[in-house]
Amino acid sequence: MFSTSVGAFTLSPLKAGSTVAIITPMLLSNVPASVHERNKCIEKSTLDIVGYNRLLDFHKSSNTDGLCVLGTTGEAAQLSMEERAVIISETVKSCKNHIPFMVGTGTSCPAQTYELTKQAYELGADAALVVTPMYIKPTQKGLINHFTELATALPDMPIVLYNVPSRTGVDMSPETIGILSKIPSIVGVKEATGDVSRVKKLRAVCRDNFLLWSGDDGTGTLRLRLRLRLQKNIFIYFTSQ
């Protein structure tokens, strides 16, 4: 995820640059019992907390601009609320005031989305990444209502919109994103349409300090030419090998 913006935020520590969608490592059933013991946090959970903290340490030492925790890459749909709490708490403990991070909290159910976002807020996450409701294909007015109600219910939680129509079945239009960008706690959007021309459209309708993330790998290079900065730790890591 690469992002760019103009101006500065007062609500959110998120910033332009590279935000890495981090995985949630799991333990295999056949690893030694001693390894499970070191990772023990929840009964019968296979979360690899030791491995997860190694990942966090790598990104801190690599000066990564931001992290996305419990997104699709982080196996969020497979984790319980208790497991989510462990991952968020470990991230807060390791990264708070070092690397800003957002937590994936979007679902098809508004009530569940609220509960996941509230949990992330209460545990100290810097922002919530909220995908459009998948499969049910809400109208643009429905999307505006959905995100407005969430922002109103949790006014102190920075929210990043997530538009990935190839996965959800609904495309949030630039005009809709522009309307939502006027809400102070909605601080940016992760755009994964693959349509590079939307960057200019979004810049025209969104407020000046609204963050835009590119969430589409296939058009990442083109978006970099539109002043989306290169991921620092990728450059550092591969040029040092």
C-alpha positions in Angstrom: 0.0 0.0 0.0 1.5 3.3 -1.1 0.0 6.7 -0.1 0.2 10.4 -0.7 -1.4 13.4 0.8 -1.2 17.2 1.2 -1.3 18.9 4.6 -1.2 17.5 8.1 -3.6 15.7 10.4 -4.5 16.5 13.9 -6.7 13.5 14.5 -4.6 10.6 13.1 -0.8 9.8 13.1 -1.2 8.0 9.8 1.1 9.5 7.1 2.0 9.3 3.4 4.3 6.6 2.3 4.3 2.9 2.6 1.8 1.0 4.7 2.6 -2.8 4.8 -0.3 -5.3 5.1 1.3 -7.6 7.7 0.5 -11.3 8.0 -0.7 -13.0 11.1 1.7 -16.0 11.5 0.3 -19.3 12.7 1.9 -22.3 14.3 1.7 -25.8 12.7 0.3 -28.6 14.8 3.6 -30.6 14.6 6.0 -28.0 16.0 7.7 -28.8 19.3 5.7 -28.3 22.5 8.3 -25.8 23.8 7.5 -23.5 20.9 3.8 -23.6 21.6 4.5 -22.8 25.3 6.5 -19.7 24.4 3.6 -18.5 22.2 0.8 -19.5 24.7 -1.7 -16.6 25.0 -5.1 -18.3 24.4 -6.1 -21.9 25.0 -6.1 -23.9 21.7 -5.0 -20.8 19.7 -2.3 -21.3 17.0 -1.2 -17.7 16.9 2.6 -17.4 16.6 3.2 -14.4 18.8 6.9 -14.8 18.8 7.0 -14.8 15.1 4.6 -11.9 14.9 6.8 -9.7 17.1 9.8 -10.6 14.9 7.8 -9.1 12.0 7.0 -6.0 13.9 10.7 -5.6 14.9 11.8 -5.9 11.2 9.4 -3.1 10.2 10.6 -0.9 13.0 14.2 -1.4 12.1 13.4 -0.8 8.4 11.6 2.5 9.0 8.4 1.3 7.5 5.9 4.2 7.3 2.9 2.3 8.6 1.3 -1.1 9.1 -2.1 -2.6 8.3 -3.0 -5.2 10.9 -5.7 -7.8 10.6 -6.5 -7.1 7.0 -7.2 -9.9 4.5 -3.5 -10.6 4.5 -3.7 -11.0 8.2 -6.2 -13.8 8.2 -8.7 -11.6 10.0 -11.8 -13.5 9.0 -10.4 -16.7 10.7 -9.6 -15.1 14.1 -11.8 -14.8 17.2 -12.4 -11.6 19.0 -10.0 -12.8 21.7 -7.3 -13.6 19.1 -7.8 -10.2 17.5 -7.4 -8.5 20.9 -4.0 -10.3 21.3 -2.7 -9.2 17.9 -3.9 -5.6 18.4 -2.4 -5.5 21.9 0.9 -6.9 20.8 1.1 -4.3 18.0 0.3 -1.4 20.4 3.0 -2.7 22.8 5.6 -2.9 20.1 4.7 -0.1 17.6 2.8 2.7 19.4 4.6 5.9 18.9 7.0 4.1 16.5 5.0 3.1 13.5 1.3 4.2 13.0 -1.0 1.2 12.3 -4.5 0.6 11.1 -6.6 -2.4 11.9 -9.0 -4.1 9.5 -12.5 -4.0 10.9 -14.9 -4.0 8.0 -17.6 -6.7 7.5 -21.0 -7.0 5.8 -22.7 -6.4 9.1 -22.8 -2.8 10.4 -23.2 -4.0 14.0 -20.2 -6.3 13.7 -18.2 -3.6 12.0 -19.0 -1.3 14.9 -17.9 -3.9 17.5 -14.6 -4.7 15.7 -13.8 -0.9 15.3 -14.7 -0.2 18.9 -12.4 -3.0 20.0 -9.5 -1.6 17.9 -10.2 1.9 19.3 -10.3 0.8 22.9 -7.1 -1.3 22.6 -5.2 1.7 21.2 -5.1 1.3 17.4 -4.2 4.4 15.4 -7.0 3.9 12.8 -9.5 1.4 11.4 -9.4 0.2 7.8 -13.1 -0.4 6.9 -13.9 -2.2 3.6 -17.2 -1.6 1.9 -19.8 -4.2 2.8 -19.1 -7.2 0.6 -21.6 -9.3 -1.5 -24.7 -7.3 -0.6 -23.9 -4.4 -3.1 -25.2 -1.3 -1.3 -26.1 1.8 -3.2 -23.9 4.9 -3.1 -26.3 6.4 -0.6 -26.2 3.2 1.4 -22.4 3.5 1.5 -22.5 7.1 2.7 -25.0 6.1 5.4 -22.9 3.1 6.5 -19.6 5.0 6.9 -21.3 8.2 8.3 -23.1 6.2 11.0 -19.8 4.4 12.0 -17.9 7.7 12.1 -20.7 9.3 14.2 -20.7 6.4 16.7 -16.9 6.4 17.1 -16.0 10.1 16.4 -12.5 9.8 17.9 -11.4 6.8 15.8 -9.7 7.7 12.5 -11.3 5.7 9.7 -9.7 4.7 6.4 -12.2 3.7 3.7 -11.3 0.6 1.6 -12.6 0.3 -1.9 -11.9 -3.1 -3.6 -14.8 -3.8 -6.0 -13.2 -6.9 -7.5 -13.6 -8.6 -4.0 -16.7 -6.9 -2.6 -18.9 -6.5 -5.7 -19.5 -2.8 -5.1 -17.5 0.2 -6.3 -17.4 3.3 -4.1 -17.4 6.2 -6.5 -15.0 9.1 -6.3 -18.0 11.4 -5.6 -19.1 9.2 -2.6 -15.5 9.2 -1.3 -15.4 13.0 -1.7 -18.6 13.4 0.4 -17.2 11.1 3.1 -13.9 12.9 3.1 -15.6 15.9 4.6 -16.1 13.9 7.8 -13.1 14.8 10.0 -12.6 11.3 11.4 -12.5 9.7 7.9 -8.9 10.4 7.1 -8.2 8.5 3.9 -9.1 5.8 1.4 -7.3 2.6 0.2 -8.1 2.5 -3.5 -7.8 -1.0 -5.1 -9.7 -0.5 -8.3 -6.6 -0.6 -10.6 -7.9 2.6 -12.3 -5.0 5.1 -12.1 -7.1 7.9 -13.5 -9.1 7.9 -10.2 -6.2 9.5 -8.4 -6.8 12.8 -10.2 -10.6 12.5 -9.7 -10.2 11.8 -6.0 -7.8 14.7 -5.5 -10.4 17.0 -7.1 -13.2 16.0 -4.7 -11.5 15.2 -1.4 -10.1 17.6 1.1 -6.5 18.6 0.8 -5.1 16.4 3.7 -7.0 13.3 2.7 -4.7 10.3 2.4 -4.9 8.1 -0.7 -3.5 4.6 -0.6 -2.9 2.4 -3.6 -4.0 -1.1 -2.8 -3.6 -2.6 -6.3 -0.3 -4.3 -7.0 -0.7 -4.3 -10.7 -0.8 -0.5 -11.0 1.6 0.2 -8.1 4.4 1.5 -10.4 2.1 3.8 -12.3 0.8 5.2 -9.1 4.4 5.8 -7.8 4.8 8.1 -10.8 1.8 10.0 -9.4 3.8 10.9 -6.3 3.1 7.8 -4.3 6.4 7.2 -2.5 8.3 4.0 -2.8 8.2 1.6 0.1 11.4 2.4 2.1 12.0 -1.0 3.6 11.7 -2.8 0.2 14.5 -0.6 -1.1 16.7 -1.0 2.0 16.2 -4.8 2.1 16.7 -5.7 -1.5 19.7 -3.3 -2.2 21.5 -4.7 0.9 21.3 -8.4 -0.4 
